[in-house]
């Protein structure tokens, strides 16, 4: 082994120690790998195998109560129709979001103090959940409650969805302003030029730009309207339907939800209703993945220009085929796409990108200074180690709720009570679905090569149809004697005697 001069050894050891510390901070397991292993297990062994793969990654109590772990676990349990267990997992995740909400309301600057992420790596940030995931969480809780008939708690979850959206909107406005001010203090006038080479078309396509924001979705608000309507609260149902239309305009099923509300909740209609008002919620495809893309930025230092590695996530657009029709009881209903999680994830990334770029610039400056210092203390070897540490610690955050569906469709129509064979795009479900009552909600999930049918929620009773009175006894009248021309009598059947038709009163006067 080569012996280093004693005056050089402390510098090198210092550089190695610092670089090792930085590198060690960034060895967190990629969630993209966790999700990939989970999905591979699901393809070969079904939902239980996917669940086992996920659970094997959580060793400590902190890991078992982590937000992302419980969102993924809750979704798998829901797909397996283990609703109480799924709800418990979602509630653990929801506790983390509630903590975030409380801090966002009372001390937002604490959430903005991402020192570790600003100086080392985005992945060092505590995962707070994407904003659309926070909203999905309360929606998922509501759907779980509805599946087991707990409509009162579902009502509470729906109400919290609206409150959560308001908190998110206020906090994100403050966060963007704070990120801009921090970057300017470090010498960054704007973040646009740092995106050279980034596939900005994935963030600026028409579907992404058409979304109002990165957290509200039409399904959550339409479900709010439907649930309130089921509970006979049309005054609360109308705002839900109206908000869904605002988020996804020109969608007939959403528009009809509001337009027909007064009629459907009227006493006369309910008294005459003979078929069940059925809402199909059909989920298909997979939520997107965040893939890291690396960039290098020139950073000025006291010893000249050095390069720093910066990594940003990229979400590719979905190529999943669209669903169009669901059929049951001889009726074809049009499936309307109301949520595209891929588009929502890209919109959330677009909204997050300015702050992410500004933090990236801040990290690049800090790492450039560090690299320069390592080179001063350790010479060429120190500079090489600093550059390697910069690359190793710069990892794009790839954490997303990956077990969510890629797209969600709804269809609504009236079907007769009973068991029905249901087909989606011509593909028949393996088992018939039973519906009854005034309202029914049917959840379906197209997962890999199977169709998962959730528990059907039913509420209300159709009015009882009075039984038809028994037919009056038939009395056979004796044959009427009819005189013939030869003075003999013959019998004529009573049915052959034409009844006399009474004239209307007005005609009788004439």
C-alpha positions, 0 to 999 in steps of 0.5 A, spaced: 500 500 500 502 506 498 504 511 504 502 518 504 506 523 507 504 525 514 502 532 512 497 529 507 494 524 511 489 528 515 486 532 509 485 525 506 482 522 512 478 528 513 475 528 506 474 521 506 470 521 513 466 527 510 464 524 504 462 517 507 458 521 512 454 524 506 454 518 502 451 514 508 445 519 508 443 517 501 443 510 501 435 510 503 432 504 499 429 506 493 421 506 493 421 505 486 424 498 487 420 496 493 414 498 489 417 494 483 418 488 487 411 488 490 408 489 483 412 483 481 410 479 487 402 481 485 403 478 478 405 471 480 402 470 487 396 475 487 395 480 492 397 476 498 404 475 495 404 483 494 402 484 501 408 479 504 413 483 499 411 490 502 411 487 509 418 484 509 421 491 508 418 494 514 422 492 520 422 497 525 416 500 529 417 507 525 417 503 518 411 500 520 407 506 522 410 510 516 405 514 511 407 511 505 408 504 507 401 504 510 398 507 504 401 502 500 399 496 505 392 499 506 390 499 498 393 492 498 388 490 504 382 494 500 383 490 494 383 483 498 376 486 501 379 486 508 376 492 509 377 493 517 384 491 516 385 496 510 381 502 514 386 501 520 392 502 515 389 508 512 388 511 519 395 510 521 397 514 515 392 519 516 395 520 523 401 522 519 397 527 515 393 530 520 400 532 524 402 535 517 396 539 517 396 541 524 403 544 523 401 547 516 396 551 520 400 553 526 407 553 524 408 552 516 415 555 517 417 548 520 415 544 514 419 549 510 425 548 513 428 542 509 435 543 511 437 536 509 434 536 503 437 543 501 444 541 503 444 533 501 438 530 497 431 531 496 430 524 499 432 525 506 426 529 506 420 526 511 415 523 506 409 528 507 405 525 501 403 528 495 398 533 496 393 528 491 395 522 495 392 526 502 386 527 498 385 520 496 386 518 503 380 520 506 376 518 499 379 511 500 377 511 508 370 513 505 369 508 500 371 503 506 366 505 510 361 505 505 363 498 503 361 495 510 355 500 511 358 505 516 355 511 512 356 516 518 363 515 518 364 515 511 360 522 511 365 525 516 371 523 512 368 526 506 367 532 510 374 532 512 376 531 504 374 538 503 377 541 509 384 538 507 384 541 500 383 548 503 389 547 508 393 544 502 392 550 498 394 555 503 400 552 505 403 551 498 402 558 496 406 560 502 411 554 501 413 557 493 414 564 496 419 561 501 423 557 496 423 563 491 426 568 497 431 562 499 434 561 492 434 569 491 438 569 497 443 564 494 444 568 488 438 564 484 434 569 480 429 564 477 429 556 476 427 556 469 434 555 466 436 550 471 431 545 467 435 545 460 435 538 458 428 536 462 422 533 458 418 539 460 413 537 455 411 531 460 409 537 465 406 542 459 401 537 455 394 539 455 391 534 460 396 537 465 394 544 464 387 543 464 387 541 471 385 546 476 391 544 481 395 538 483 390 535 489 383 536 487 379 530 483 372 530 481 371 523 483 372 525 491 367 530 490 362 526 486 362 521 491 361 526 496 355 528 492 352 521 491 353 519 498 349 525 501 344 524 496 344 516 499 343 519 505 337 524 503 341 530 504 340 534 497 342 540 500 349 538 501 349 533 495 349 539 490 355 542 492 359 536 491 356 535 484 357 542 482 365 541 484 366 535 480 363 538 474 368 544 475 374 540 476 372 535 470 367 539 465 363 537 459 362 530 463 355 528 462 355 523 468 357 528 472 352 533 469 346 529 470 348 528 477 347 535 479 341 536 473 337 530 476 338 531 483 331 534 485 327 529 481 331 523 484 330 526 491 323 528 491 318 524 494 314 522 488 319 519 485 322 515 491 314 512 491 314 510 484 322 508 484 322 501 481 329 500 479 336 501 483 340 507 482 347 504 481 353 507 481 359 503 478 366 506 480 371 502 475 379 503 477 384 500 472 391 501 470 397 503 475 399 509 478 405 512 475 413 511 477 417 517 478 424 516 475 430 520 476 434 524 471 441 526 472 444 533 470 450 537 472 451 544 473 457 549 473 458 552 480 463 558 481 467 557 487 473 561 489 478 556 485 474 557 479 468 553 476 466 546 478 461 541 476 455 539 481 450 533 480 443 535 480 437 530 480 430 531 478 424 526 477 420 525 471 414 521 470 412 519 463 405 519 460 400 513 461 399 509 455 394 504 458 388 503 453 381 507 455 375 503 458 368 505 454 362 501 456 360 497 462 354 493 461 349 489 465 341 487 465 341 488 457 343 495 459 350 499 456 352 504 460 358 509 458 364 509 462 366 516 463 374 517 465 373 522 471 380 521 474 387 520 471 392 519 477 398 519 472 396 526 470 395 528 477 402 526 479 405 530 473 401 536 475 403 535 482 410 535 480 409 541 475 407 545 481 413 542 485 418 543 480 419 551 481 421 549 489 425 543 487 429 547 482 431 552 487 433 547 492 437 544 487 440 550 485 442 551 493 444 544 493 449 545 487 452 551 490 453 548 497 456 542 494 460 546 489 463 549 495 464 543 499 468 540 493 472 546 492 474 545 500 475 538 499 480 539 493 484 544 497 485 540 503 486 533 499 488 535 492 486 531 486 484 525 490 480 530 495 476 533 489 475 526 486 472 524 492 468 530 493 465 529 486 463 522 487 460 524 494 456 529 490 453 524 485 452 519 490 448 524 495 444 527 489 438 522 488 431 524 486 425 523 490 422 517 487 416 516 493 409 515 490 403 511 492 404 506 487 398 501 489 393 507 487 389 505 480 392 509 474 385 511 472 378 511 475 371 511 471 364 512 473 358 510 470 351 511 473 344 508 471 338 504 473 338 497 473 332 492 476 334 489 483 337 482 483 343 478 480 346 481 474 352 479 469 357 485 468 361 486 462 367 491 462 369 493 455 366 486 453 369 482 458 365 479 463 366 479 470 367 472 473 361 472 478 355 475 478 353 482 482 347 482 486 344 489 487 338 492 491 335 498 494 334 505 492 342 506 491 347 501 490 355 503 489 359 497 485 367 498 486 371 494 481 378 494 480 382 491 473 388 489 476 393 485 472 389 480 468 383 479 473 377 484 475 377 485 483 370 486 485 369 490 492 363 489 496 357 492 493 354 498 498 346 498 498 342 503 501 334 504 502 328 500 500 324 500 493 317 501 495 313 495 495 309 493 489 302 491 492 300 484 490 295 484 484 288 482 487 286 475 485 281 474 479 274 474 480 271 467 480 268 466 473 260 465 473 258 461 467 251 464 465 245 459 463 244 459 455 240 465 453 234 462 449 233 464 442 227 464 438 229 461 431 224 462 424 222 455 425 219 456 432 225 452 435 229 454 441 237 453 440 242 455 445 247 461 444 254 462 448 254 468 453 260 471 450 257 471 443 252 476 446 254 483 444 254 488 450 250 494 449 255 500 449 252 506 453 252 513 450 256 519 453 251 524 457 252 529 452 250 525 446 244 522 450 241 529 450 241 530 443 
